[in-house]
Amino acid sequence: MRLGNLLYKNASMRSQSDELAGYVTAELRALADPAKAPPMAAYMKTAQAFYGIPTPRRAIIVRETHDRFVPADQESYERNVLALWKLPNREEQYCAIAYARQHPRFITPSALWLYERMIREGAWWDFVDEIAVNLVGTVLGNFRAKTRPIIERWCDDPDMWIRRTSLLAHLKHKKETDAAQLFDHCLRRSHEREFFIRKAIGWALREYSKTNPRAVRAFLKNNRQRLSNLSYAEGSKHLARANSR
């Protein structure tokens, strides 16, 4: 590509990212409810600023971005998501995640660096769980061979939220679940005392039990002494309900 064309392309991508960020910020400011912002921040246990806008009203803004700010390629997709993610208010970052989900053809292994950055910087369940299940989990499900080694590393990462992601990334795979990897990840993290890890183990097992109850029941029985009470209780919830019917 000639230098002039390359400079034009970079300027165009920056322009779309800037326009997207400006549009989302302006729309959120117009809907801001200062009375709701402090309770929302308190609920999330964060000092980060809120506009005070509930999810249904944010969703309208995000839907508008789908057609108005279509990324031309993988690079512009990542640039656009990052432009929203770098904004200061929490709802702007929620919009970054929602925008990322709106363009599934770019939810690929190439974007994992971005999702990882968002997980490490977000470092709380409202960000991490959405990214883990619907972005990283989608990449793992659609590009399993390429993504498997990365998820393996994440399972032992020093960052608790990355480890939680390695568990929750299995959540929506149903019959396509790599059961051996899921069970291995659960056991590798079963010694942890961290609530968010214990909860994630149970959540992942509970979801898979809806697809393969026999395998999860056997796993719980064989590993009862290794699993925390929380992980075991969460993992067996669906099985208990099914038995009571």
C-alpha positions, 0 to 999 in steps of 0.5 A, a space after each residue: 500500500 502506498 504511503 498516501 493511501 496508508 495515511 488516509 486509511 489510518 486517518 479514516 479509522 481514527 475519524 470513525 473511532 472518534 465519531 463513535 466515541 463522541 456520539 456515545 458520550 453525547 447520547 449518554 450525557 443527554 440521558 444522564 440521571 445524576 440522582 441514580 448515579 451514586 446508587 449505581 456506583 455503590 451497588 458496583 462498589 466502585 468509585 468510577 463515575 456513572 451517568 445513572 442510565 439503566 441498561 434498557 436506555 443504553 441499549 437504544 444507543 448501542 443499537 444506533 451504533 450498529 448501522 452508523 459505525 460499521 467497522 470496515 475490518 478487524 483493525 477498525 473494529 478493535 480501534 472502535 471498541 478501544 475508543 469506547 473502552 478508554 472513555 471515563 464513565 462506566 456506562 461508556 465501557 458497558 457500551 464498548 462491550 455491547 458494541 463489540 458483541 454487535 459485530 460477530 464476524 470480528 470476534 476472532 482470535 485476533 481480538 483476544 488481546 483486546 478482550 484480555 486488556 478489558 478484563 485486566 483493566 475492568 477487574 470486576 464481575 460486571 465487565 468480566 463476566 460479559 466479556 468472558 461468556 460472550 466474547 472470549 467464549 465465542 472465540 473459544 467455541 468458534 476457533 477452538 484449536 487456535 484458542 485452546 492454548 491461550 485458555 490453558 495459559 489463562 487458567 493459571 494466570 496470576 490475575 484472578 479475573 483472567 482465571 475466572 474467564 478461563 472457566 466462564 468461557 466454556 459456559 454457552 458451548 452446550 454439546 460442543 463443550 470440551 468436557 475434558 478441558 472444562 473439568 480439568 480447569 475446574 480441578 486446577 482451580 478447585 483449591 482456591 478460596 477466592 469467591 469469584 473462582 469458586 462461584 465460576 466453577 459451580 456456574 460452569 458445571 451447572 450450565 454443562 449439567 443442562 446438556 450432559 447431566 450424567 457427566 457432571 453428576 459423575 464429576 461432582 461425585 468423584 471430586 466432592 472432596 476437592 470442590 468447595 461447598 459453594 462450587 459443589 452446591 452451584 454445580 449440582 443445582 440443576 441436577 437437584 431440580 431435575 431429580 425433584 420433578 
